[in-house]
Amino acid sequence: MTQHEYVFVAISIILGLALTRLLGHMGGLIRAHKRIKFHWATALWAMSIMLLTLQMWWVGWALRDLAEWTIIDFLFLVAGTIFIYGAAELALPVEDYDLANNLELNFLDHSQSLGRVSAAFMVGYFAVGPYFNIRLLDNPPLPSIVLASLGALLAMGIVIKPAWFKVLTVFIGLYSLSILFLTA
């Protein structure tokens, strides 16, 4: 077993859990479809997190050529995946089968309250991103810092100004697609 394979077992588990939680929440919401107050912006936010989760998994393959891993490399990678997991876990409202509470499945209310914590996790993800790009993937520093800063600013906007969630989510969706395109 190579060092990359060893490291990516842990990373794959965390990323797999993030996708599982996101897809599980989607399944629960589909089952509770009659009680949902759907909003496109929350769905777009969840899809953006899913794209960035898959993108991180995809970019992990590029790290296979890294000859020597340090514990710092591993810890930054684990931190990034934990931030993705946190964002995925809190991206969507969760059905708790409390039939007396019709507000729990309001997508927009969730995104402007607890969903803000999801955005805070994404700020953390974008904060550790330049480390991967510069140190592990040997990408140029300026674009790595600028792109991560843009993502962090968009996510921070959701944390600070939840009323802008709808507009910022459109930009985050475009940002996610751009990042996917750049790293494919």
C-alpha positions in Angstrom: 0.0 0.0 0.0 1.4 3.4 -1.0 1.3 6.4 1.4 -1.3 8.0 -0.9 -3.5 5.0 -0.6 -3.1 4.9 3.1 -3.9 8.6 3.5 -6.8 8.6 1.1 -8.6 5.8 3.0 -9.4 8.3 5.8 -10.1 11.1 3.4 -12.4 8.9 1.3 -14.3 7.8 4.4 -15.0 11.4 5.5 -15.9 12.5 1.9 -18.1 9.4 1.5 -19.9 10.3 4.8 -20.5 13.9 3.6 -22.1 12.6 0.4 -24.1 10.0 2.3 -25.4 12.6 4.7 -26.3 15.0 1.9 -28.0 12.3 -0.1 -29.7 10.9 3.0 -31.1 14.3 3.8 -32.4 14.7 0.2 -34.1 11.3 0.5 -35.8 12.3 3.7 -37.0 15.5 2.2 -38.4 13.6 -0.9 -40.3 11.3 1.5 -41.7 14.3 3.3 -42.4 16.2 0.1 -46.0 17.2 1.2 -44.6 19.1 4.2 -41.7 20.9 2.5 -41.7 24.5 1.6 -39.1 24.2 -1.2 -36.8 26.9 -2.3 -34.4 26.7 -5.2 -31.6 28.6 -3.4 -31.2 25.9 -0.7 -31.2 23.2 -3.3 -28.6 25.0 -5.3 -26.5 25.4 -2.1 -26.7 21.7 -1.4 -25.8 20.9 -5.1 -22.8 23.3 -4.9 -21.5 21.5 -1.8 -22.0 18.2 -3.5 -20.0 19.4 -6.5 -17.2 20.7 -4.3 -17.1 17.4 -2.3 -16.8 15.4 -5.6 -14.2 17.9 -6.8 -12.1 17.4 -3.7 -12.3 13.6 -4.2 -11.3 14.0 -7.8 -8.4 16.2 -7.1 -7.2 13.7 -4.5 -6.1 11.5 -7.4 -3.6 14.2 -8.5 -2.0 13.8 -5.1 -1.0 10.2 -5.9 2.4 11.5 -7.2 3.3 13.2 -3.9 6.4 11.3 -2.8 6.5 12.2 0.9 3.5 13.1 3.1 4.0 14.9 6.3 1.6 14.9 9.3 0.9 18.5 8.5 -0.2 17.6 5.0 -2.4 14.9 6.3 -3.9 17.2 9.0 -4.7 19.9 6.5 -6.3 17.4 4.2 -8.4 15.9 7.0 -9.4 19.4 8.2 -10.6 20.3 4.6 -12.7 17.1 4.4 -14.1 17.7 7.9 -15.2 21.2 6.8 -16.8 19.7 3.7 -18.6 17.2 5.9 -19.9 19.9 8.2 -21.2 21.9 5.3 -22.9 18.9 3.8 -24.5 17.9 7.1 -26.1 21.3 7.6 -26.9 22.2 4.0 -30.5 21.0 4.1 -33.3 20.9 6.7 -33.8 17.5 8.3 -37.1 15.8 8.7 -37.5 14.9 12.4 -41.1 13.7 12.0 -42.5 16.3 14.4 -45.8 16.7 12.6 -46.8 19.6 14.8 -43.9 21.7 13.5 -44.6 22.7 9.9 -41.7 25.2 9.9 -38.9 22.7 10.2 -38.9 21.9 6.5 -38.9 25.4 5.2 -35.8 25.5 2.9 -35.2 29.2 3.0 -35.7 29.6 6.7 -33.2 26.8 7.3 -30.6 28.3 5.0 -30.9 31.7 6.7 -30.6 30.2 10.2 -28.8 26.9 10.7 -27.7 26.8 7.1 -25.4 29.7 7.9 -23.3 27.2 9.9 -23.0 25.2 6.7 -21.6 28.3 5.0 -19.2 28.8 8.0 -17.9 25.3 7.4 -17.3 26.3 3.8 -15.3 29.3 4.9 -13.0 26.9 6.7 -12.8 24.7 3.7 -11.8 27.6 1.5 -9.3 28.7 4.1 -7.3 25.5 3.9 -7.6 25.2 0.1 -4.5 27.2 -0.8 -2.4 24.8 1.3 -3.4 21.9 -1.0 -3.0 23.9 -4.2 0.3 25.5 -3.4 2.1 23.0 -1.2 0.7 19.6 -2.4 -0.3 20.3 -6.0 2.4 22.9 -6.8 0.0 25.3 -8.3 0.8 29.0 -8.6 0.2 30.9 -5.4 -1.7 33.9 -6.6 -4.5 32.1 -8.5 -4.7 29.6 -5.6 -5.2 32.3 -3.0 -7.5 34.5 -5.2 -9.8 31.6 -6.1 -10.0 30.3 -2.5 -10.5 33.9 -1.2 -13.4 34.4 -3.6 -15.1 31.2 -2.4 -14.5 32.2 1.2 -15.9 35.7 0.7 -19.1 34.3 -0.9 -19.6 31.8 1.9 -18.8 34.5 4.5 -21.4 36.7 2.9 -24.0 34.1 3.7 -22.8 33.9 7.3 -22.9 37.6 7.8 -25.9 38.6 5.6 -28.4 35.7 5.5 -30.8 38.0 3.6 -28.5 37.8 0.6 -28.6 34.0 0.6 -30.5 33.7 -2.7 -28.2 36.0 -4.6 -25.0 34.7 -3.1 -26.0 31.1 -3.8 -26.3 31.8 -7.5 -22.7 33.1 -7.4 -21.6 30.1 -5.3 -23.2 27.7 -7.8 -21.3 29.4 -10.7 -18.2 29.4 -8.6 -18.5 25.6 -7.9 -19.0 24.9 -11.6 -16.0 27.1 -12.4 -13.8 25.2 -9.9 -15.0 21.9 -11.3 -14.2 23.0 -14.8 -10.7 24.3 -13.8 -9.7 21.1 -12.0 -11.2 18.5 -14.3 
